[in-house]
């Protein structure tokens, strides 16, 4: 995996692998407005898969995105790719909301996270040969992105959600110690997917 991605994703995957099934499913609030640890990981996996799908489509056609970035997209891209910052409290897109998933423990989640990241990495390597320094895909929020920008975006995105993951696990362990852990069942739909009191994409 490219170092830009590996430096963010590999340590996080190691951290994810240490989480139990109960800890992964615990929702930080009783109404399930906030994401559980598994939902954070599922969101990142979905983002990897969505980007890989976009890149694979571009590789098949050989067409660089024709659209140019709007002023807002350009500002947001600079914020992420230059300053490595993501805004807090912004709802994620519908396609990346982890509404439906099978409960898994940390080891299974970490394996899936790394697999999805490896697929993305391979697509980016192919895109480098096919597109060079041209944009190789279009992101709905940031507009046309080059290979380096895709890598930085996903690295920043992963680090952005790491604190959110840690907070969910920390609360789950605190409640477990107090004997009050109530694992969140996936049968209850997410009410406000992606909206956090603190960190969110």
N, C-alpha and C positions, 0 to 999 in steps of 0.2 A: 504494500500500500504506500502511496506517495506520503512523504513525511508531513506535509501540511495537514493531511487527513489523519494520518496515524497518530500524530502528537495529541490530537484532541480525542479521537475515537477509541484508541486502544486502552488508555488509562481508564476511560469511562466504562468500557466494556468489562474491564477487570473489576471495577467497583460494582457494576450491575450483577456480575456472577456471584457475588457474596450475599445477595438478598434472597430471603426465603420466599416461598409461595405466599404465605400470609402477609408478609411485609410488602410484597409487590402489589397485592390487591387492595391494601388498605387505603381508603379515601381520606384525605386530610380534613374533611368536614362532613357532618352528618347528612347534609343534603346532596352530597356528591357534586358540588359545583366545581371543586378543585380536582385536578388530575391525581390519580394514584401513581406510584412509581412505574407500574407497567404501562400505564397510558402515556407517560412521558417517553418511554422507550418505543412504544408503538408509533407515536407521533414521529419520532426520528426515523424509524424504519420506513414509514410511509413517505417521508420527505426524500429519503435516499431512492426509494423505488420510483417516485414520481419524476425525479430528476433523471434517473437512468432511462426511464421510458421516453422522456423528451429527447435525450441524447441519441438513443437508438433510432428514434424516428428520423432525426436529422441525419444520422449516418446512412440510413437507407436511401433517403432522397438526395443527400449531398448538398442540401440547401441550407445556407446560413440564414438566420432570421432576417426577414426583410424589414420588419418594423424597427423603428428607432425608439430609444427610451424617452419617455416624457420627462419633464423637468423634475417631477416628484420622484419618479423611478430613479433618475440619475442621483438625486440627493440621497435617497435611501441606500443606493448601491455604494456611494462614497462612504456613508456612515458605517456600512457593514465591511466592505472590502478594504477601506483605507484606515478607518478608526477602530474596526473590530467591535462595533457596538450594535446592539439590537434594542429597539424600544420595548419597554415593559408594558404589560397590560393590553397588548393589541391582540384581538381574536385571530386565530389562525383560519386559513381557508377551509371550506367544507371538505375538500378532498383529503386534507391532512388531519382531520379530527378522528381520534381513536374511539369511535363509538361502539364498535363490535370487535371482540377478540376473545380468544380462548385463554383462560388464566394459565400462566406459566411461572415457574420460579426463575431466579436470577440466571442460573446457568443456561437454561433454554433461551431466555431473552438475549443474553450476551452473545450466544452463538448466532442467533438470527440477526442481531444488530451488526455483527462483524461480517456476516455473509452478504447482507444488503450493502454494506460499505464497500466490500471487495468488488461487488458487481458494478457499483458506481465508479470505482477507481478504474476498472478495466474499460468501461465506456469512455471515461475521460482520456485515458491513454490513446484509445482509438481516435477520439475526437481531435487530439493534438496532431496526429498524422494527417487526418482528413481536412481539418480546418485551419491548422496553423494558429496564427494570432487572431483570426476572425472569430466573431461570436459563433458558438456551436449549439446554442439552445436559447430558449426564451423562458424566463421566469415571470410569473404573473405579477409579482411585486417589484422585482428589480429590473425587468426588461431583458434585453439581449445580454448574455454573459459569455465571456471567453473561458477557456479551460481553467486558468488561474483563478478567475473570479468564482467559478463554481466551487473550486476546492476551498477557497477562503470562506465563502458563504457557509458551506456545510461544517467547516471547522468552528466558525463563530457560532453557528446555530447549535451545535452540540454542546459547546461550553456554556452557551446561554441557558440551556435546559438542565445542565448538571446541578446547579444550585437547587432548582425546582425538585429534581429527583432526590437530592440529599435531604431536603426538608421533609418530603413525603415519607422517606424511610426513617428519618429521625423521629418523626411524630409516631409512626407505626411502632417503633421499638419502645418509645416512651409509654404508649398506651398498653403495649404488651407487658411491660414491666409492671404496670399498674393493674393488669388483669382485665383491661377493658377493650381489647382489640375486637373490632367488628369488621371482618373482611368485607369489602365491597363486592357484591355479585354483579356479573356482567349483564344480568337480565334487566337491570334498571338503566334506562338510557341516560346518557350524559346530558345534563340540563343546559349548561353553558360551557361547552367544550372549548378549551383554550383560554378561558379567562381566569387569571390568577390575581390574588391580592398583591403578589410581588412579581415573580418572573413569568413572562409569557411572550410568545412570538408575535 
